[in-house]
Amino acid sequence: MKGTVIKSTGSWYTVLNENKTIVECRIKGVFRMKGIMSTNPIAVGDKVEFEMEEDGRGVIHAIEERKNYIIRKSINLSKQSHILATNLDQALLIVTLAMPRTSTGFIDRFLLTAEAYHIPVSIIFNKMDLFEEEKMMESVNEFIGIYERIGYKCYRVSATENKNIEVLKEITKDKTTLISGHSGVGKSTLINAMDANLDLRVGEISDAHNKGKHTTTFAEMHPLGYGGFIIDTPGIKELGLVDMEKEEISDYFPEMRAIRNNCKFNNCLHLNEPKCAIIEAVEKGEIAVSRYTSYLGIMSGEELETEY
């Protein structure tokens, strides 16, 4: 039998089979996925083959080739990688500029990771109901301007005021979409607004620190009533990058990729080399300083950890 993994809790996998029924499965033996060393051999979104046992449960014995996947690398001592989800059509990165504030460093690293695994990303600016003052709205518009200029679609939404929820439904219809972001940015609330029948548990924001409380423990795929699937992920507290060669990092910044061949040296790392097209573009304001700062942090091996 064949099916799609819609939830993984470590040793057991919930599989939606071709008949749209749920089967709890375990794995048979040890899976090696093209040398990927991760904490989870099977992830949400995987297409699998399984056999039924007498007790009504299944045993997974094969995984179909993945279209793509997205990995989070832990920044703790283990340095292990964890596959968040596979076979994605797109990702929505939910960010907020208040309660809690999402840093440009976090946004840029997520975008870089998605670029590396060929996953289109839209950036969803949530909690727009909190930005009534003109200066606060200017800050949001500045953020959005940075990312729209380099080709990322950005949307202003408010789950509490139902703002642009229909737009989110339109862009997720009939697609498999990963939803990600810090705890507290409103992922579950947004998903509930898009499909009230899902009724996902919603957390609170700590009054003391404006930090989100985790409500999602494992990644889980939810069928949408209007077509398609949403993959809800745990709030990401930390985002270390999967190992990349320094020479290829600029390839995953679209605005740098477009002009890097204009550098004087073919092996330019865009740090302090003479006649570097990227440094010149930053100085001219053609590349955002925040994006270049993120690039420098990644190149220096700086790990990004948040308080959430």
Sequence and secondary structure as in RCSB ss.txt:
>XXXX:A:sequence
MKGTVIKSTGSWYTVLNENKTIVECRIKGVFRMKGIMSTNPIAVGDKVEFEMEEDGRGVIHAIEERKNYIIRKSI
NLSKQSHILATNLDQALLIVTLAMPRTSTGFIDRFLLTAEAYHIPVSIIFNKMDLFEEEKMMESVNEFIGIYERI
GYKCYRVSATENKNIEVLKEITKDKTTLISGHSGVGKSTLINAMDANLDLRVGEISDAHNKGKHTTTFAEMHPLG
YGGFIIDTPGIKELGLVDMEKEEISDYFPEMRAIRNNCKFNNCLHLNEPKCAIIEAVEKGEIAVSRYTSYLGIMS
GEELETEY
>XXXX:A:secstr
 EEEEEEE SS EEEEETTS EEEEEE S    TT  BS SS TT EEEEEE TTS EEEEEE   S EEEEE  
STT  EEEEEES SEEEEEE BSSSB  HHHHHHHHHHHHHTT  EEEEE  GGG  SHHHHHHHHHHHHHHHHT
T EEEE BTTTTBTHHHHHHHHTTSEEEEE  TTS HHHHHHHH TTT      B TTT  B     S EEEE T
TSSEEEE    SEEB     HHHHGGGSHHHHTTGGGSSSTT  SSS TT HHHHHHHTTSS HHHHHHHHHHHT
T  EE   
